[in-house]
């Protein structure tokens, strides 16, 4: 008989007002709270092993902080560092955890907030472990409704490639790529305790904009699911979302209701977050009662390192890159001869070139695999394109595979080969040369095979 147990806890991680907000290349500082930022912790126990899966409402957690947070959690709970799956929801309206030159902010405030988040993650882990109860797991796949997600990279009629082109731009030809509209849902029913539903879907959490702190649509979705399902808690892990946004470039009907067009040509507002969150909560509610229950007689977690070459600048590229960085750092973006998303692209590209002027020549990316019976997670330490998630999901031998973005690191975009061939924001700003996506898919498949044999 299985001794599978599940625990859950959720804690508030709101930062102080005035802190820099992460997510764009323009300064923003928190002026208020639209909705609470939270961290959720799922504790799993079976056959003498314990695993912690933690989801944090922030844009990303860099490798240094991940190590620090996991070490503190391990020290305070006894769960080994290597048994922690720490992910960001990728909200673009959360507080900064690491100072950056792009923001004229009080670094001490940011450092204090990072310390506070670390303390709260320890609290969440302790509470989730204390909440362990015998449970069972079911899984099911839902489908996201129309108007929620769109591939955000487009081939233009002039032959160029653009991320987030202007609404109704007559130069738009077609989107590059296909959506993966599968919404992975796990439900954990527990003896004498609230059930927990885990949701995994690939879409940028970037629909709010502005200077109010918010968990974006994942927060709306969690609250809607918990309100609709009495006695149920909800936790979210972002899927392969690197090339997926919520903007319809040819809006029709009520697409523009309760929204506005942001500086980077995207449809954003608290209303957009409500729409996306409610729509995806509806998907969860549609399938929740039909989840197929499976036996969980073992759990496991493994790590695998994938080595990829760095996208270092050439000597010829550096003078202009340094010029753009200096203008950006001085707050003079208006002197850079681009606007909207094109401006964001050249600024981010310049920052990447300056950052990598002296290397490194390669990167070691850590993938994290988790097994819960016949279900597997593959955690990726950055923002994978949709095709990476699809490629990993195609691995045989599992009832469900959940690719997760921004797990145990925030190492930027992982574009597919075609994106490098075509250009665009993600490929031009990525720290990695072409081939990184294909290396992650291969590494993810190998990791899944190793989990099977574990």
Secondary structure by P-SEA (a helix, b strand, c coil): cccbbbbbbbbbbccccccccccccbbbbbcccccccbbbbbbbbcccbbbbbbbbccccccaaaaaaaaaaaaaaccccccccbbbbccccccccccccccccccaaaaaaaaaaaaaaaaaaaaaaaaacccbbbbbbbbbbcccccccccccccccccccccccccccccccccccccbbbbbbbbbccbbbbbbbbbbccccccccccccccaaaaaaaaaaaacccbbbbbbbcccccccccccccccccccccccccccccccaaaaaaaaaaaaaaaaaccccbbbbbccccbbbbbbbbbbbbcccccccaaaaaaaaaaaacccccccccaaaaaaaaaaaaaaaaacccccbbbbbbbbbbcccbbbbbbcccccaaaaaaaaacccccbbbbbccccccccccccaaaaacccccccccccccaaaaaaaaaaaaaaaaaaac
